[in-house]
């Protein structure tokens, strides 16, 4: 089996460190210890902690499964519901108490403009994918056309992020359950 590079080890383990400790609290030492690499090797691969966080955000966004949103074999509301159910499952797998990485990193003002810009770009991509499914549902009459698809998609994602933040704080799934059973149903009627 080929050995992973130091850069890949840092990337692989840093997401968990940032998710669990937050950007500000995570030190370069924490990142290198988690990756089991020498501390001095960090700066051979990343100019800064922000540079590493931006790389992780890019990978996180790429790994966000939006494919079901484009599945025209399903009604739009079902596509959107399944997508957010998948996002909840992803958050549960990585630890409900740590929330969504996009929300975690974008909420920290000390993460720097580059990291916040990366999170903003990730949110914009996500909003665009959800908006396309909403627009399809509006064209078919399945979803009310009263709200522009991008605004509605943004509101749904904001609701999801708020629910995961509350679930993170409480350690309970109630907020994400309410998001699925109340928010989605009400906003997609």
N, C-alpha and C positions, 0 to 999 in steps of 0.2 A: 504494500500500500504506500503511495507516495506521501511524503511528509508535507504537512501544510506549512506555508510560509509564515513568518512572524507577523507580517501584515494581516494575513487571513486569520490567524489566531487572535490578534487584537480585535479585529472586526467581529469575529464570531462571539467573543466573550463580552465585549463592551456594551452590546445592547442590554444584556442582563444587568450589568453594573449600573448603567444610566437609568434603566427602568426601576431598579430597586433602590438606588441611592439618590437619584436625581442628578442632573448635570453638575450643579454647584458642589454638591457633597462628594462627588466622585473625583478622586485624585488620579493623577497619572500612575502613581504607585498602586492604587486599587485596580486600575485597568490592567497593568502589567502582571500583577499578582494573579488576577482572575485568568489571564491568558497564559500564565506560566512562561513568561518571557522576561529577559533581563530588562530592568527599568531603562537603562541607557539605550536600548534598541527602539524605544517608542519614537523618538525624534528622527530616527533613520527612515521612518515610514509616514509620519504625520507631522505637519508643522506645528500643530496645536491640538488641544483637546477638542476645540471647535471643529477642526478639520476632520477628526475622527467621527464626531457626532453627525456632521453633515453627510459623510459617507454612509453611516448607519441609516440615517433617514432616507437617503436615496434607495438603499437596498430594502428598507422596510416598505416604502411606497411601491417599489417594483413587486414585492412579494404580496401586496394586497390583492386578493382575488376579486376582480371586478367582472370576470368572464360571465357569471350568471346574469349580470345586469343586461347583457346583450343577447341572451337566449330567447329568441323570438318564438320559441315553441311553448313558452310559458306566458301567462298574463303578466303584465308589467308589475302589478301590485305584488304578485308572488315572487317575481324576480328580486324586487327590492327587499321584501321580507326575508328571502333566503340569503341575500347578500348581508344584511345586518345580522342575521342569525350566525352566519359564518364569521363575521367580525367579533361577535360576542364569544363564539367558541375559541377564536384565536386569542382573545384577551384572557379567557379562562385558562387556556393551555399555558400561557406565559405567566399567569398569576394575576388574578383579579385584583389583588391588593396593590399591584403595580400599575394598573390601568393601561391605557393606550399610549404607545411610544410617541406618536405625533402630539398628543395632548400634553404628555409629560414634558417633552423638550420645548414645545412652543410656549408653555406656561412660565418658563424660567427666564426672567429678564437678564440674568447673568450669562445665559448661553451665548449671547452675542448675536449681532445682526445676521451673520452668515447662517447660523443654525435656525434662527427664526424665519429667514427667507426660505430655507430648505423646507421647513415645516409648512410654511404658507404655500409653497409650490406643491407640496404633497396634498394639502387640503384642496387646492384648486383642481388638481387632477382627479381627486376623489369626487368632488362636487360635480365635475364635468361628466364623469361616468354615471353617477346617480341621476343627474339631470337628463341624460339621454333616455334612460328608462322611464323617467317621469314624463318626458315629452311624448314618448311612444304611447304611454297610458292615457295621456290627454288626447292624443289624436284618435285613439280607439274609443274614447268616451268612458274609459274605466276609471280615470282620475279626473277630478274637476279641473277645468282649465282656468280657474279663478286666480291662480298664483303662477307667476313665471317659473318655469322648471328649475332654473339655476338658484333662484331664491328659495324655492321649496326644498331643493336638494341640500342647500346650505343649512337650512333650518333643521332638516332631519339629522344631518351630521353633527350640528351643534347639540341637538338633543341627545344623540348617541354619546358624544364626548362628555356632556354634563352627567349623563347616567353612569358612565364608567367612572367619572370622577367621584360621584357620590358612592358608588359601589366600592371604589378604592378606599374611601374614608370609613365606610361602615363595615366592610368585609362581607357584605350581604349582596345577593343577586337581585333583590327587590327592585332597585332603580332600573337595571337593564331589562328586567321582566316587564316593568311598567312601560318602558320605552317601546318594547316590542308590542305589547298588548293594548296600549292606550295611544301613545304618540303616533306610531305608524298608522294605526287604524283611523285615527281622527284626521290626520293630515293627508292621508291618501284616499279620502272618500270622494 
